[in-house]
Amino acid sequence: MKLHHIGKVVKDLDEARLSYEELFGLKVFGEPIVDPLQKVVVQFLSFGPESGLVIELISPISPESPVSKFLEQGGGLHHFCFEVDDIFKETEALKQKGALVLGKPLPGKGHGDRLTAWIYTPTKELIELVEKEK
């Protein structure tokens, strides 16, 4: 398991992107991606391919988006995402450790349709898992 990215919910994707570019020198990679399943648009930023730090800016495109209520409460840091070899094995292992698995793994648009799963930990943290490319 390794850190894949940090997700942050924002009201205005362009404004947040500009802020990270101007303040910290982060660079956009790829175009914004619309995920119809989550009803969001996401944009990834990093210092470069070798930096190891990736930030995912997330903005809801519908009031029915799972992140809309979070944004109403101010938005901000939303989740950590970890890349795993076997998403089914990892979700089961986390479940055995008391985590709540929030549905079955599904293809994630923001991750090239690789399987993703959402976990709510016993310490009340939201975690996203994404399966490595095979």
N, C-alpha and C positions, 0 to 999 in steps of 0.2 A: 504494500500500500504506500503510495506517495502522494504528496499534495499536488493537485492538478490546477486548482485555481481558488480564488476567494470571490464570492458573489456579493454584490452590493446592489440594493434596490434604490433606484433613482427616479425622480419625477420626469426629468428632461434628459434624455440620453445625450443629445448634442452638447448641452451645457456641462454635464458631468464629464464627458469626454474631453472637452476643451480645458476644463479645470485640471484634470490629471495630466494632460499634455503640457500645459503651461507651468503648473506648479512643480511637477516631478519629472518631466521629460519622458513620460511613458508614451509609447507609440501604438497606434491602432494596428492590429493585424486582421485582415479579412474584412469583409463587408458586414454591416449589421445583419443579424439573422432573426427572422420571425419564426417563433415556435408556436404553431396554432394549438398544440395540445396544452401548453402552459399559458397560452394567450399573452405572450410577452415578446418583446424585441430585445435582443442582447447584442452587446459589442464587447469584444475582447481587446485588452491592452496589455503591453508588457514593455520591459526595457530592451528586449531582444531575445532571440531564440535560446541563448545560453544563460539568461538571467535566472530562470527558474521561478520567477514571479509572474503570475498571470492574474489579472483582475477582470472579472466579468461584470459589466454594468447591465442591469436588468430593469426594464421599464414595462409596466403593464400596457396592453393595447385594448383591454376590455375591463369593465368593472367586475366581470366574473373571473378574472385572472386570480390564481392563488396568491399573488403578491400584492393585489390591490389593497387589501385590508392592512397589510404590513406598511404599505406606503402611506395610508391614511394616518398611521401612528407615527409617521416621521421618516420611514424608510431607513436606509443605512445598511450596516453589515448584516447580511442575510444568512450566508452559509459558507462552509468550507467544502470543497469537493476533493475527493481522493480517487485516484486511478487505481483500479484493482485488476488482477489477472482473471479472476472468475467471480462475476458479480453474484451468481446464485450461491456459491460457497460463502462469500463474504457477508451477504445479507443474512444467511442462516446463522453464521457465527455471531454476528452482532445481535441477532434476535435472541440467541442463547445467553447473551450477556446482558439482557434486559432492555435492549433497544426496541423501539416500535418501528416496524417496516411499513412505510406508507404506500402500499400497493406493490404490484409486481413490476419487475424491471421492464422498461419500455424504451424504444428508440428515441434518442434525444437529438432534435434538429441542430442544436448548438454544438453538438459533438459528432457531426457527420453520421448521424443515425446509429451511433454505438449505443449499446444498452446502458440506461441510467436507472438509478433507484434512489429513493429518498428515505432517509432514516431519521428518526427523532430519538436522541439518546436519553438515557436515564438522567443526565445532567441538563436536560432541556435545551439541547443544541440541535439545530437542523444540519444534517450532513447529506451531501449528494455523493453518490458513487458513480463512476463511469468506468466501463470495462475497456481495457486496453484494446488497441487495434490488433486484429489477428491476421 
